[in-house]
Amino acid sequence: MNGFYTYFWMRGDGTPYYVGKGTGNRALRSSRHHKLHRPKESARILIQFWSSETEALEMEKYYIRLFGRKDNGTGILRNFTDGGDGLINPGPEARRNISESQLRRFRRSGFSAATRLKFSNIAKARMLANGGKTARDMASKRWTEGTRSVA
């Protein structure tokens, strides 16, 4: 398949349970990020092609808003985000998975529990000093301010 598309994984009753944006054979592969599997029958995969990736992303977001998400109580889809590129408004389960993944990575780093606690307290203190913004937020702000063009 060539080009960008929006795809629907359909239940046996004809209602969608997942909406995604893809290219190539993405619609035919199960998701690696959560326990969601594509339909066994190819006839239950609907694909709608678009002229650009931007248009496909916008339509993915539109369809997710239209059908709603189960995880946040707005509808029937098993999507964990509002669609688009990356995590846009991840649901509680997606947030929990991200948090657990980060904690596992940090624990494997070899730092002792006492050192991890010190890092945590330093990060919290910085956040309080910066009006609730994380160090990453502040670094991003400094970078974008430094790249503005001056006329």
N, C-alpha and C positions, 0 to 999 in steps of 0.2 A: 504494500500500500504506500502510495506517495502522498506527501502533503500532511497538513495538520488536520486533526479531526476531534470531534467530541464523540465519546462512546458511552453506551448504556449497557449495563449488565442487567438482564431482565429475570424476574421470577417466573415460575411456571404459569402464574395467573396473568402475565403480561405487564405487571408493574415494575418499574426500575428499582433495583436495590443499590446501585452504585453508578455514579456519573464520573467520567474522567476525561482528560485531554490527552491525546496521544499522537504519535507519529510512528511509522514503521508498523511493527506487529504488537505494539503496546496493548491494544485492546484484547489480544488473545492470550496475554500472560496474567497470571495471578499476582497480586501485590506482595512484595517482599516485606513491606513495612507493617502490615497488620494481618490478622487472621481472616482475610477476605479472599475467597476464591472465585475465579471466573465460572460462568455457567458451563456445565459439561457439554451441552448442545450448542454448537456454533450459531444456530438459528436464534438463540436468545441473546445474541450480541448485536446491538444496533450501532451503526457508525454513520456519522454525519460529517462530511468534509467541509472545510472552510478555506477561504482564500489566503489566510495568514495565521500565524501562531497567535497573534494578539486577538484576532477574532475568535479563534478556538478557545482561548483562555476566558474571554468575556462570556462566551456561550456556556462554558462549563460552570462559571459562577452563576449565570442566569438560571440554568437548569437546577442547580443545587438549591438556590433560593426558591424556585418554583415548587420543587417536590419536598423540600425541607429535609432536615437531618434527624435521625432517631436519637443520637447521643445528646442533643440539646432540646429535644421535645418539640421540634418544629415540623416534623414530617416523617417520611418513609425510607429515606436513603441511609445507608450505612457509612457514608462518607464521614471522615473525622474532622474535616475543615470546610471552609466556605468556598474552596476552589481557587484556581489561579496558580501561579508559580510559587512553590514553597508553602509554608504553613501560614495560612491566613485564618485567624480566629480558630485555633485548634480547640477541639472539645476537651472535656475533662480527662477522658481516657488517653488521648494523644498527649496532653500535658503531663500526665502521670508517667507515661512511657518515656517521654523525653527526660523527665527528672530522674527516673530510675536509671536510665542509661548513663546520664552524666555522673550520678553518684557511683555507679559501678566503675566507671573510668577513673574517677578521682580516688576511689579506694584501692584500685590496682596500681596507683602511682607510686606506692611505697612509702608515703608519708604516714607518720603515726597518727593516732586519733587526736592526740594533743595538738599536733601541728595543723591538722585539718580544722580543728576548732579555732585555732588562732587565725587561720586564713578566713574562716567564716566570719569571725568577729570583726576583722579588718574590713571585709567587704560590706558588712552591715553598717559599720561606722562611716565608711565612704559614702554609702547610699544616703544615710541621714544627712551628712554634710552637703550633699549635692541635691537636696530637695527631692529625694526618692528616686533619683536616676542612678543607674548602674554605671560602673566604670566603662562598660562597652558603649552605653548611650553617650557618655561624655566624650569618649574617644571618637565616636562617629560624628558628633557635633563639631569637634575641633577639626576633623579632617574635612568636612564639607565646608566649614567656614574658611579654611585655608585654601580651598580650591576655587573660590568664587573669582570670576574674572572682574577686573577693574577697568572701567572704560575711561 
